[in-house]
Structure formats: C-alpha cells, structure tokens
C-alpha cells in the first residue's frame, strides 16, 4: 500500500467523502491522465509536444489540407505512442467508479481511447478520437486499426478505400470546431453535476477549460488532481498536486471500500 503524507491522505479522504455524498458526479480528464501510459502531454516544459513544435505549423487544419505529409510526419511518433499505449491505474480506477454508479460520465480532452480500453462507457470525447478516420473527399469513415498499423509501422499515409483521397484521423486540429453534439452534452453534464473531478488537465485550452466554472456557478463541488496549478485551484474544495495514477486509485479504493 502506498504511504501518502498526512495532508495528502486527508485530501484523499475528503475527496472520497465528496464522491460518496454526490448524486451526479462528472469527471474531466486531460493529457496528464495519459502521461503515465507513455503518451506525452502538450505543454510540459521540455517534454511537452509544443516544446519542440509550433502547433499551427504541424497540427492545424490548414496544414493538413495543404501539406498532409507534413502533418503525418509530425503525427507519426504520437500515433505510435497512442497505438501501443495501455490504460494506467487512473483509467482503471475511473472505470471502476463508473461501474459502481459513482460517476455519470467522463468528459475527456484526450484522443487515445484509453478510457474505453479501461472499460469506461460514458465517455464524451471533446477533441475527437484516434479510433476512426474520415476521407477528406467523400467523407467515408473507416476504423483506424488497419490503417493506423500501416502508418505507425511503415509511415504509409492512409488513403480512402473508396476514392483514394487522404484519410484524416478524427481528431480536432487547430482551426477546427469542437464536435457540436459532444460540446452540448458536456455543457449539460457540467451544469447538472453536483461534483466535478478535474484530473490531469491544466485547464488552459478553451472552451473545455471553462466547464468546471459552469459547474461551480451552479453550486457543484470541485476536486482538482494535477501535477501543476490551474486557474481554478483557489475555487476547488480539494486540490492534490500529485500523480493521478496514484491518487485516483486511492480515492476509488476509499469510495468503494471505505
């Protein structure tokens, strides 16, 4: 059993109490939830994806449309990490909370499908998914599994089996709008919840970063677990600046087993 500092243990116990009292808990996850699975985040100094690349030059819709090979060259290392990644204890613990009826849904900024691999069902993907690809010409959608394997292993840019045009991963690039249905559903959940857990998100990317404020404005409790501070730490009931892969399982154990 992991031994936490007295303050951290107190925060874990308090967070567990909030979950036990909650009638409608929602979780918001960011890239920090998947870093323990070997997937880099975007903004960490020195290790984040944007520490070495300018996002608008490699990950924008404009770049994809005009120079798809440039996008895919940048995307291949990330796709490789996502392709082989497995859920970590934080993903598994959240799936256990959902199965036990302690959370109603997970709103995620991640594209790696690790929540679903861990067993979560009610997942709202705000920035798209690596699970499918869509043709930029005829809009035919395909499962990513076959095409992703060839891309990761051989660097082959995926093409539509119907018309031969380039297939785009169904992830939201800079310059694209969020999926409307997911955004409306996420806002509804944020406004209806009585507890929101923010895990592994620095809350720097709008509009998703505004969802916890919508919850707070309607009287919800807020728990934040992240390695760095966020703009809402001062408003949270509980803040824990430690590894999500250790803290979330500890909270889950406390919620489910007392």
N, C-alpha and C positions, 0 to 999 in steps of 0.2 A: 504494500500500500504506500502511495506517495505521501510524504510528510510535507504539509504546507506550513508556512509561517502562521502564527496565531491570527494576524489580520486577514490574510488570505482565506483561512479556514472560516473565519467569521463571515466574510463576504460570500463564500460558497454556501454557507448555511442560510444566510439571509436570502440569497438568490433562489435557493431551493424552496424556502418558505413562500416566496412570491409566486413561484410556479404552482405550489400546492393550493394556494388561495385563488389562483386565476381561473376564470371561466372561459377565456378566449385569448390564448397566448399565441403570438406570432414571432417568428424568427427572421431576421435579416442577416444574410451572410455575404461576406466579401472575399477578396482574394486571399486574405490571411488565413482563412479556414482551410485552404488547399495547399499552402506552402509546406505544411508537414508531410504532404503527399508527394513533394518534389516538384510542384508547379510554382514557378516564380510569380511574385506579385508584380505590380506595375511601378510603384513609387518608392520602394525602399532604396535608401542611398547605397549605391554600389552594386546592388543585386537586382533591383527592380528593372523591368523591361525598358522603362523610359529613361534609365540612367545611361543607356548607350545608343538609343534610337530616338529620333524625333517622331512622335506618334502620327502627326499629319502627313509625314513623308512615306510612311510604310503601312499604316493601318487605317487609312481613310478610304471612303467610298470612291473618291476621285482617283486615288492611286490604283485601286482595284480595277476601275473601269478603263483607265488609260495605260497602266503598266501592270497588268496582273502578275507578270513574272516577278516583279519587284516585291509585291505583296507576298507571294508564295515563298520567295526566298527568305523573307523575314519570318514568315509564319511557320516554316518547317520545323525549326528547333522546338518551338512552343507546342506544335501539333504532336511532335514526337513525345514530349513530356506528358501531355494530356493522354495520348493513346495508351501509354504503358502505366499510367498512374492508377493507384488503388485508393479506396476510401481510407481515411485515418480514423483514430478513435473518436474524434469530434463528429465526423459524419455519422458514424455508427451510433453514437450516443443520441444525436438528434433524431435519428430514425427510431430509436427505442422510445423516446419521448412521444413521438407522433403515434407510434403503435399503441402506446398506453393511453392515448387520448389527452395528453398534456399540452400539445401544441396543435393548432388548427392548420397551419401551413408554414412553409419556408419560402421566403422571398429571397432569391439569390442573384447576385451580380456576376456569378461565375458561369462559365460556358462548358465546364469539364464533365458534367453529368455525374459527378461523384456522389451527390446526394441520392440520386436514383439508384446508383450501383450499391449504395449502402442500405437501400430498402425504403427510402422515403418516397411517398406517393404524392402528397400535396405540395408540389414544388412549382413556384412561379419564377420563370427564367426571364429576368429583366434585360439581359444583354445577349439573348439568343442562346444557341446550343451548338455543340460540335457533333450532335447526333445525326444531323441531316445536312444535305447540300441542295442548292436550288440553281437551276440553269438561268443564266443572265439573259438568254434569248427567248426560250419557250416556256420558262418557269416550271419545267418538270422537276419534281423533287425526288431525291433518292436518299436511301440510307447511306450514311457516311462510312460504314465499316469497310466495305471493299475498296472504295476509292481512297480512304484515309490510309489504309495499309500500304498501297502502292506509292502514295505520296510520301509517307514517312520513310519507307524503306528505300525507294528509288528516286524520289524527288519528282515523280511524274505529276504534272499539273492535271487535276481531274477535269474531264470533259463529259458533256451530256451524252448519254447513250442514245438519245433520240435525234438531236440535231447537231451534235458535235461542238457546241459552244462551251465556253469555260463554265464550270460549276463553281458557285460561291458558297463557302461554308455559311451556315445560317447563324452567324454571329453578327452582332451590331458593330459596325465600323464607325469611325468618326465621320460625321456628316449624315448619318442615318438616324431616323427617328426610332424611339423605342417601340416595340410591338404594342399596339394600342390596347388590345384585349388584356395583355399581361399588366400594363400600366394601370388600367382602370381597376382590375381585380386587386392589385397591390394596394392602391389607394383605399379601396373599400375595406380591405383587411386592416390596414393601418388605422383607419378611422373607427373601426368596430372593436378593435382589440382592447383588453384591459391590461395587457403586459406585452412589451416588445423586448426581445433579446437581440442585440446587435453583436455579431460575432465575426471577428476578422475583417472588419471594414473600418477604414479611416474616415469614412463619411465625407469624402472630398468630391465625389462625382455626382453632379446634379443630373436629373431631378431625383434620383433614388435617395440621395443623401438627405432629402427633405422629408422622407416618410416617417422617421422617428419623431420629428417635430409635429407632424399631423397627429400621431398617436398621443404625444404629450399634451397637445392642445385640447384633447378630449378626455383628459384625466387618466391616461394609462400610466402604469409604472414602466420604468426603463432600466434594463441591465445592459452594460457595455463590457465586452471582453475583447481586448485588442492589445497588441504589443505597444502601440503608441496612443497618444492622446487624440481625442476627437473634439469637435466644436461643441458637442453636447455632454461631455463628461460632467460639467458643472450642474447639469439638469438631471443626471441619472440617479436612481436610487442606489445602484450598486455599480462600481467600476472596478475591473480587475485587469491590470496591465501584465498579463502573463500568457503563456502558451495555451491557445484554445484546445489543443489536443490533450492537455492535462486537465484543464479547468472544466470544460463541458462534461466530460465523463464523470468527474467528481460531483458536479451539480446533479447530473442524471441519477447517479447512484443514491444520492441523498433524497431526491424527489421520489424515486421508485421504491426505495428500501428503508428510508427513514434514518 
